[in-house]
């Protein structure tokens, strides 16, 4: 949006994150615009536990899935939340963990609960103010966490910060404008997210079909005798999984022994298992740790597999080592023998993910773990090595195309999210004048073309 959308007269605020604002707007401290609410659930009667998810907002804990902190057993220390209040995760506000609650309930005591002072701000305009990315980044500078994105802020950091506030009638105009324009962008983002979901499903289907049926649709087939597998190529060899690999477990060197840590040997744990090929990790250990602990060096061209952890509810992470690494006790290393090519084994395990999940059970400690003995005795049909190589080549060609489309859709989402943030920031700090705005049909085109 060009300069014709600016206000005619501005005032300097002296506030770096918002710059100049319209001359007739007020500057007020947050404590005058929102009230801090810290009501505790002392008797524990309120049981509707709420979570704040980055870029999602306030949702019931049950909808969150296996992400982030767990619901506490004792809810008496939790804060009460009322419908219409703003909820901010003091640890993760700078990465978008905030929202207006549509529910009455309780939340973590580390969350900040704010109630809009409706003499000064519309409730939803208060949400837009706290949704403003430059304001989030400014508040994050007051945090005192070890990691930048885990820096906790508090009400004391917020209450004295000045924000620009337009007249109430103008707030309504800005809200109508933002509701309309962000809804359009959100619809486009959702379409791209659906496309990514479909592409990922196609990706999984390509892998699964190739590693269980082969590439030749005219190949003679036989009944595998395995219900989930159905027919397989007639010439594929029946074997048990344990005859294809040897296995290594992992362990954790003594955390209290400084000579074991910060070396140059990757120590892989489930948090590192988000890639297909692995050569590094968040944590590193020394030669002394390998020699004096239960973790051993896993050779390259081995398959790492998560065998314990809550991620096994829905996924079985596997990765191929491209250099020697070590692993923790929640992992197994599978070292392929001469009958199976290492990279083929990687995609084979990815392709039969849903079947492997049948071997997952809940341990006595409540976490998920793989029933190792049953998994090792799983019946499989394996193609000859030369056919494995051909299947692998075909899979990688198909995945290159699909991954390129997934990447492009992801880039489109990033661009639209940035435009959305820029639009909100421009509107709530008065960089654009929307007092006479009427839902123009071309506005979304202008946003995506970068005219904000």
C-alpha positions in Angstrom: 0.0 0.0 0.0 1.4 3.3 -1.1 1.8 6.7 0.6 -1.8 7.7 -0.3 -2.8 5.5 2.6 -0.9 7.4 5.2 -2.4 9.9 7.7 -1.9 13.6 6.9 -0.2 14.4 10.2 2.1 12.4 12.5 3.8 12.8 15.9 7.1 11.4 16.9 6.9 8.8 19.8 10.6 8.4 20.5 9.8 4.7 20.7 12.0 2.7 18.3 9.7 -0.2 17.6 6.7 1.9 16.6 8.3 5.2 15.3 5.9 8.0 14.3 2.1 7.6 14.9 -0.9 9.7 13.8 -1.0 13.0 15.6 -4.4 12.5 17.1 -3.6 9.1 18.6 -2.7 8.7 22.3 0.4 7.1 23.8 -0.5 5.1 27.0 1.5 2.7 29.2 0.2 -0.9 29.0 -1.0 -0.8 32.6 -3.6 1.8 31.5 -4.7 -0.3 28.5 -4.8 -3.8 30.1 -5.1 -5.1 33.6 -2.9 -7.9 34.9 -5.0 -10.8 36.2 -3.4 -13.3 38.5 -6.3 -15.2 40.0 -5.3 -18.7 41.2 -7.3 -21.9 41.0 -6.8 -22.4 44.8 -9.5 -25.1 45.3 -8.5 -26.9 42.2 -12.2 -27.1 41.0 -11.6 -25.7 37.5 -10.2 -28.6 35.5 -10.3 -27.2 31.9 -6.5 -26.9 31.4 -5.6 -24.6 28.5 -2.4 -24.3 26.5 -1.0 -21.6 24.3 0.5 -22.8 21.0 2.7 -20.6 18.9 0.8 -19.2 15.9 -2.3 -21.0 16.9 -3.4 -19.4 20.2 -5.3 -20.6 23.2 -6.6 -24.2 22.9 -7.7 -27.0 25.3 -4.7 -29.1 26.3 -6.3 -32.2 24.8 -6.0 -30.6 21.3 -2.3 -29.9 21.6 -1.0 -33.4 21.0 2.4 -34.6 22.1 4.1 -31.1 22.1 5.6 -29.0 24.8 5.0 -29.2 28.5 2.7 -31.8 30.2 -0.5 -31.1 32.1 0.3 -30.9 35.8 -1.4 -33.4 38.1 -2.2 -30.6 40.6 -4.2 -27.7 39.1 -4.5 -25.7 42.3 -1.4 -23.7 41.5 -2.7 -22.8 38.0 -4.0 -19.4 37.0 -7.7 -18.9 36.1 -8.5 -17.8 32.6 -11.8 -16.2 31.5 -13.2 -16.1 28.0 -11.9 -12.9 26.2 -8.8 -12.5 28.2 -5.3 -12.3 26.6 -3.0 -15.2 27.5 0.8 -14.9 26.9 3.4 -17.6 27.4 6.0 -15.6 29.2 8.7 -18.0 27.9 7.7 -18.1 24.2 5.9 -14.8 23.5 8.6 -13.7 21.1 7.8 -16.7 18.8 4.1 -16.2 18.7 2.8 -17.9 21.9 -0.1 -15.8 22.8 -3.8 -15.5 22.1 -7.3 -14.5 23.2 -9.1 -17.3 25.0 -12.4 -18.5 23.8 -12.7 -20.6 26.9 -13.0 -20.4 30.7 -10.3 -22.6 32.3 -6.9 -22.7 33.9 -3.4 -22.4 32.6 0.2 -22.7 33.6 1.4 -20.3 36.3 4.1 -19.0 34.0 1.5 -17.6 31.6 0.6 -13.9 31.8 -3.2 -13.1 31.8 -4.3 -9.7 30.7 -7.8 -8.1 30.6 -8.4 -5.2 28.2 -9.5 -2.0 29.8 -12.5 -1.4 27.6 -12.5 2.3 28.3 -9.3 2.5 26.4 -9.1 -0.6 24.1 -11.5 -2.9 22.4 -10.8 -6.4 23.6 -9.8 -7.6 20.1 -7.7 -4.5 19.4 -5.7 -5.4 22.5 -5.1 -8.8 20.9 -3.9 -7.0 17.7 -1.5 -4.8 19.7 0.1 -7.8 21.3 0.1 -9.6 17.9 2.4 -6.9 16.5 5.7 -8.5 15.8 7.9 -5.4 16.5 6.3 -5.1 19.9 6.9 -8.8 20.6 10.6 -8.4 19.7 10.8 -5.3 21.9 9.4 -7.1 24.9 11.6 -10.1 24.3 14.7 -7.8 25.0 13.5 -7.8 28.7 13.6 -11.6 29.0 16.2 -13.3 31.1 16.3 -16.8 29.8 19.4 -18.8 28.7 18.2 -19.2 25.1 17.0 -16.2 23.2 13.6 -17.8 22.3 13.2 -19.1 25.9 13.7 -15.7 27.5 10.9 -15.1 30.1 9.2 -11.8 30.4 6.8 -10.7 33.2 4.1 -8.1 33.8 6.7 -5.8 35.3 8.4 -5.8 31.9 5.2 -5.1 30.1 3.3 -2.6 32.3 5.5 0.5 31.7 5.8 0.0 27.9 4.0 2.7 25.9 1.7 1.7 23.1 -0.1 3.9 20.5 -3.9 3.9 21.0 -6.3 5.3 18.4 -9.8 6.6 19.3 -12.3 3.8 19.9 -14.2 4.3 16.7 -11.0 4.2 14.7 -10.0 1.0 16.5 -13.2 -0.6 15.2 -12.3 0.5 11.6 -8.8 -1.0 12.0 -10.3 -4.2 13.4 -12.7 -4.6 10.4 -9.9 -3.9 8.0 -7.5 -6.4 9.6 -10.2 -9.1 10.1 -11.0 -9.0 6.4 -7.5 -8.8 5.1 -5.9 -11.4 7.5 -8.8 -13.8 6.8 -7.9 -13.7 3.1 -4.3 -14.3 3.8 -5.1 -17.1 6.3 -7.2 -18.8 3.7 -4.3 -18.8 1.3 -2.0 -20.1 3.9 -4.4 -22.9 4.8 -4.6 -23.9 1.2 -0.8 -24.1 1.0 -0.8 -26.1 4.3 -3.3 -28.6 2.8 -1.1 -28.9 -0.3 1.9 -29.7 1.9 -0.1 -32.3 3.8 -1.2 -34.0 0.5 2.3 -33.9 -0.9 3.7 -35.5 2.3 1.0 -38.2 2.0 2.0 -38.8 -1.6 5.7 -38.9 -0.5 4.9 -41.6 2.0 2.8 -43.6 -0.6 5.6 -43.4 -3.2 8.1 -44.9 -0.7 5.7 -47.5 0.7 4.7 -48.8 -2.7 8.2 -48.9 -4.1 9.7 -50.9 -1.1 6.9 -53.4 -0.8 5.8 -53.9 -4.5 8.8 -52.9 -6.6 8.9 -50.9 -9.8 7.6 -53.4 -12.4 3.8 -53.5 -12.4 4.0 -56.6 -14.7 6.2 -58.6 -12.3 4.7 -62.0 -11.3 3.3 -61.7 -7.7 2.8 -64.1 -4.8 0.8 -63.9 -1.6 3.2 -62.8 1.2 1.1 -64.5 3.9 1.6 -61.3 5.8 -1.8 -59.5 6.2 -0.5 -55.9 6.0 1.8 -56.6 3.1 -0.5 -58.5 0.7 1.1 -59.6 -2.6 4.9 -59.1 -3.2 7.0 -59.8 -6.3 7.5 -63.6 -6.7 11.3 -63.5 -6.7 11.7 -61.4 -3.5 13.3 -63.3 -0.6 11.4 -64.0 2.6 13.5 -63.3 5.8 13.2 -62.0 9.3 14.3 -58.5 10.1 16.9 -59.7 12.6 18.8 -61.6 9.8 19.3 -58.4 7.9 21.0 -56.3 10.5 23.1 -56.3 13.6 22.2 -53.9 16.4 23.8 -51.6 18.8 22.3 -49.8 21.8 23.2 -46.5 23.3 23.8 -44.8 26.6 24.4 -41.5 28.3 27.9 -40.6 29.6 28.1 -39.2 33.1 26.7 -35.7 32.8 28.7 -34.6 35.9 32.0 -35.5 34.2 33.1 -32.5 32.2 35.8 -34.4 30.5 33.1 -36.4 28.7 31.3 -33.5 27.1 31.8 -30.8 24.5 34.1 -33.0 22.4 33.8 -33.5 18.7 31.9 -36.8 18.5 28.1 -36.4 17.8 25.9 -37.8 20.5 22.5 -38.3 18.8 19.3 -38.4 20.8 15.7 -38.3 19.5 15.6 -34.5 19.4 18.2 -34.8 16.5 16.1 -37.2 14.5 14.4 -34.8 12.2 16.4 -35.5 9.1 17.0 -38.5 6.8 20.8 -38.3 6.9 22.6 -37.6 10.1 26.2 -36.4 10.7 25.8 -34.0 13.6 23.8 -33.4 16.8 23.0 -30.9 19.4 25.3 -32.6 21.9 28.9 -33.8 21.5 31.1 -36.1 23.6 34.8 -36.9 23.8 36.8 -40.1 23.2 37.0 -40.5 26.9 33.2 -40.7 27.1 33.2 -43.5 24.5 35.8 -45.5 26.3 34.3 -45.1 29.7 30.5 -45.3 29.2 27.8 -47.5 27.7 27.6 -45.5 24.5 29.8 -46.8 21.7 30.8 -45.5 18.2 28.2 -46.4 15.6 29.8 -46.8 12.1 28.7 -44.7 9.1 26.1 -46.2 6.8 24.1 -47.4 9.8 20.4 -46.7 10.4 19.5 -44.9 13.6 16.1 -45.5 15.0 14.1 -44.1 17.9 12.9 -47.0 20.0 11.6 -45.1 23.1 9.7 -41.8 23.5 6.3 -40.2 23.1 7.0 -39.5 19.4 6.3 -43.2 18.8 2.6 -42.4 19.2 2.6 -41.3 15.6 6.0 -41.7 14.1 9.1 -43.9 14.0 12.1 -41.6 13.3 14.9 -43.2 11.3 18.1 -41.7 9.8 21.2 -42.9 7.9 24.6 -42.0 9.4 27.0 -40.4 7.1 29.8 -40.4 9.6 30.5 -42.2 12.9 28.3 -41.1 15.8 27.2 -42.2 19.2 23.6 -42.5 20.5 21.7 -42.3 23.7 19.6 -45.1 25.3 16.4 -44.2 23.6 17.9 -45.2 20.2 19.1 -48.3 18.4 21.6 -48.5 15.6 20.9 -51.0 12.9 24.0 -52.1 10.9 22.9 -53.7 7.6 24.5 -56.9 6.4 25.4 -57.9 2.8 21.7 -58.7 1.9 20.4 -55.2 2.2 21.8 -51.9 1.0 22.0 -49.2 3.8 20.1 -46.4 2.1 17.4 -48.9 0.8 17.0 -50.0 4.4 16.4 -46.4 5.4 13.6 -46.0 3.0 12.3 -49.5 3.6 11.7 -48.6 7.3 10.1 -45.3 6.3 7.9 -47.1 3.9 6.5 -49.6 6.5 6.2 -46.9 9.3 2.6 -47.7 10.0 3.3 -51.4 10.4 6.2 -50.7 12.8 3.9 -48.6 14.9 2.0 -51.8 15.7 5.0 -53.0 17.7 4.8 -49.9 20.0 3.5 -50.3 23.5 3.3 -48.3 26.7 6.0 -49.0 29.2 5.6 -49.2 33.0 6.8 -45.6 33.2 4.0 -44.4 30.8 6.3 -43.7 27.8 6.1 -45.4 24.5 8.6 -48.1 23.5 9.2 -50.5 20.7 8.6 -54.2 21.5 12.1 -55.1 20.3 11.7 -58.9 20.2 8.5 -58.8 18.0 10.1 -56.2 15.8 13.2 -58.3 15.2 11.1 -61.3 14.2 9.1 -59.3 11.7 8.7 -61.1 8.4 9.9 -59.2 5.4 10.4 -59.8 1.7 13.6 -58.3 0.3 14.5 -57.7 -3.4 18.0 -58.6 -4.7 20.7 -55.9 -4.2 20.7 -54.7 -7.8 16.9 -54.2 -7.6 17.3 -52.4 -4.3 19.6 -49.9 -6.0 17.1 -49.4 -8.9 14.2 -48.9 -6.4 16.3 -46.5 -4.4 17.1 -44.4 -7.5 13.4 -44.3 -8.5 12.4 -43.2 -5.0 14.9 -40.4 -4.8 13.9 -39.1 -8.2 10.3 -38.9 -7.2 11.1 -37.4 -3.8 13.2 -34.7 -5.4 10.2 -33.5 -7.3 7.8 -33.8 -4.3 10.3 -32.1 -1.9 10.7 -29.2 -4.3 7.0 -28.7 -4.4 6.8 -28.9 -0.6 9.6 -26.4 -0.3 7.9 -23.9 -2.6 4.6 -24.2 -0.7 6.6 -23.6 2.5 8.2 -20.5 1.0 4.8 -19.2 0.0 3.5 -19.7 3.6 6.6 -17.8 4.9 6.0 -14.9 2.5 2.3 -14.7 3.3 3.0 -14.8 7.0 5.5 -12.0 6.7 3.0 -9.9 4.8 0.3 -10.7 7.4 2.6 -9.5 10.2 3.6 -6.4 8.3 0.0 -5.5 7.7 -1.0 -5.8 11.4 2.1 -3.8 12.4 1.3 -1.0 9.9 -2.4 -0.8 11.0 -1.9 -0.8 14.7 0.9 1.8 14.6 -0.9 4.1 12.2 1.4 3.7 9.2 -1.7 3.2 7.0 -5.0 5.1 7.3 -8.0 2.7 7.0 -10.7 5.0 8.3 -12.4 5.1 4.9 -11.6 1.5 3.9 -14.2 -0.6 2.2 -13.3 -4.3 1.6 -11.7 -3.9 -1.9 -11.5 -7.1 -3.9 -7.9 -6.4 -5.0 -6.4 -5.7 -1.6 -5.0 -9.2 -1.1 -3.2 -8.9 -4.5 -1.6 -5.7 -3.3 -0.5 -7.4 0.0 1.1 -10.3 -1.8 2.8 -8.0 -4.3 4.6 -6.4 -1.4 2.9 -2.9 -1.4 2.7 -2.8 2.5 
